[in-house]
Structure formats: structure tokens, C-alpha cells
Amino acid sequence: MTRPDFVAGWVWNIRGNPRVRLRMPAGWFDGLAREITDRAELDDARDAICETVDVFDYGECAVHLRGLPTRAKIKDLHRYWFDTGRPLVIELRAAPR
């Protein structure tokens, strides 16, 4: 990591206006995005993101790393992204719009 204090433009946008809208299979959802700052919540998020591997992750790994994708490579990649990025959570409204 060459710029540890770098913050992407989309993070600045969320900091300025945390209201977001996501399209998911069940429809469009409104929500509020926020950076995770609580240590316990951060640990839970890290476990959920970095220790879970699904079929989509193998394609993601193939795009970003050389060689055949493995569970270990995927977990290492997700840990790197989590530890060097800005972990966010989006709290969704109960019903799609």
C-alpha cells in the first residue's frame, strides 16, 4: 500500500450525503451508509467479509490474482482489501421501493 491515507471519491460522497439507493434482486432499497468505527462491529464485519467464500469470489480472484483461485487466496485478498480500505455498512429500509 503506497498511500495509506487515500480516500476514494465515493467515500467522500457518502460522508457528504450518506443517503444511498441500491438495486438488489428484490427491488430498489433506500438506505444510509456509514463507515464502521466500533471495534466489535468492525471485527464482525471483517469475519463476515473475509472468512466467507462463495462461488462469485473465485471469478473475482481470477481477475485480481495470478494462478488458479483458491479459498486461501480469496480470503487473503479480502483481508487485504478490508485492512487497507474503508469498511462501510449500509442500513437498508425494511421494504423496497
Contacts in CASP RR format, 6 or more apart in sequence:
PFRMAT RR
TARGET T0000
AUTHOR 0000-0000-0000
METHOD contacts of the structure
MODEL  1
MTRPDFVAGWVWNIRGNPRVRLRMPAGWFDGLAREITDRAELDDARDAIC
ETVDVFDYGECAVHLRGLPTRAKIKDLHRYWFDTGRPLVIELRAAPR
1 84 0 8 1.000
4 84 0 8 1.000
7 86 0 8 1.000
8 86 0 8 1.000
11 35 0 8 1.000
11 86 0 8 1.000
11 88 0 8 1.000
14 20 0 8 1.000
14 33 0 8 1.000
14 34 0 8 1.000
14 35 0 8 1.000
14 88 0 8 1.000
15 35 0 8 1.000
18 32 0 8 1.000
18 33 0 8 1.000
18 34 0 8 1.000
19 30 0 8 1.000
19 31 0 8 1.000
19 32 0 8 1.000
19 33 0 8 1.000
20 30 0 8 1.000
20 31 0 8 1.000
20 32 0 8 1.000
20 33 0 8 1.000
20 90 0 8 1.000
21 28 0 8 1.000
21 29 0 8 1.000
21 30 0 8 1.000
21 31 0 8 1.000
22 28 0 8 1.000
22 29 0 8 1.000
22 31 0 8 1.000
22 90 0 8 1.000
22 92 0 8 1.000
23 29 0 8 1.000
24 96 0 8 1.000
26 96 0 8 1.000
27 96 0 8 1.000
27 97 0 8 1.000
28 96 0 8 1.000
28 97 0 8 1.000
29 92 0 8 1.000
29 93 0 8 1.000
29 96 0 8 1.000
29 97 0 8 1.000
30 92 0 8 1.000
30 93 0 8 1.000
30 97 0 8 1.000
31 90 0 8 1.000
31 91 0 8 1.000
31 92 0 8 1.000
31 93 0 8 1.000
32 90 0 8 1.000
32 91 0 8 1.000
33 88 0 8 1.000
33 89 0 8 1.000
33 90 0 8 1.000
33 91 0 8 1.000
34 88 0 8 1.000
34 89 0 8 1.000
34 91 0 8 1.000
35 86 0 8 1.000
35 87 0 8 1.000
35 88 0 8 1.000
36 42 0 8 1.000
36 45 0 8 1.000
36 87 0 8 1.000
36 88 0 8 1.000
36 89 0 8 1.000
41 89 0 8 1.000
42 87 0 8 1.000
45 82 0 8 1.000
45 87 0 8 1.000
45 89 0 8 1.000
46 79 0 8 1.000
46 82 0 8 1.000
46 87 0 8 1.000
49 78 0 8 1.000
49 82 0 8 1.000
49 87 0 8 1.000
50 75 0 8 1.000
50 78 0 8 1.000
50 79 0 8 1.000
50 82 0 8 1.000
51 75 0 8 1.000
53 71 0 8 1.000
53 74 0 8 1.000
53 75 0 8 1.000
57 69 0 8 1.000
57 74 0 8 1.000
57 78 0 8 1.000
58 69 0 8 1.000
58 74 0 8 1.000
59 69 0 8 1.000
60 74 0 8 1.000
60 77 0 8 1.000
61 69 0 8 1.000
61 70 0 8 1.000
61 73 0 8 1.000
61 74 0 8 1.000
61 77 0 8 1.000
62 68 0 8 1.000
62 69 0 8 1.000
64 77 0 8 1.000
65 73 0 8 1.000
65 77 0 8 1.000
END
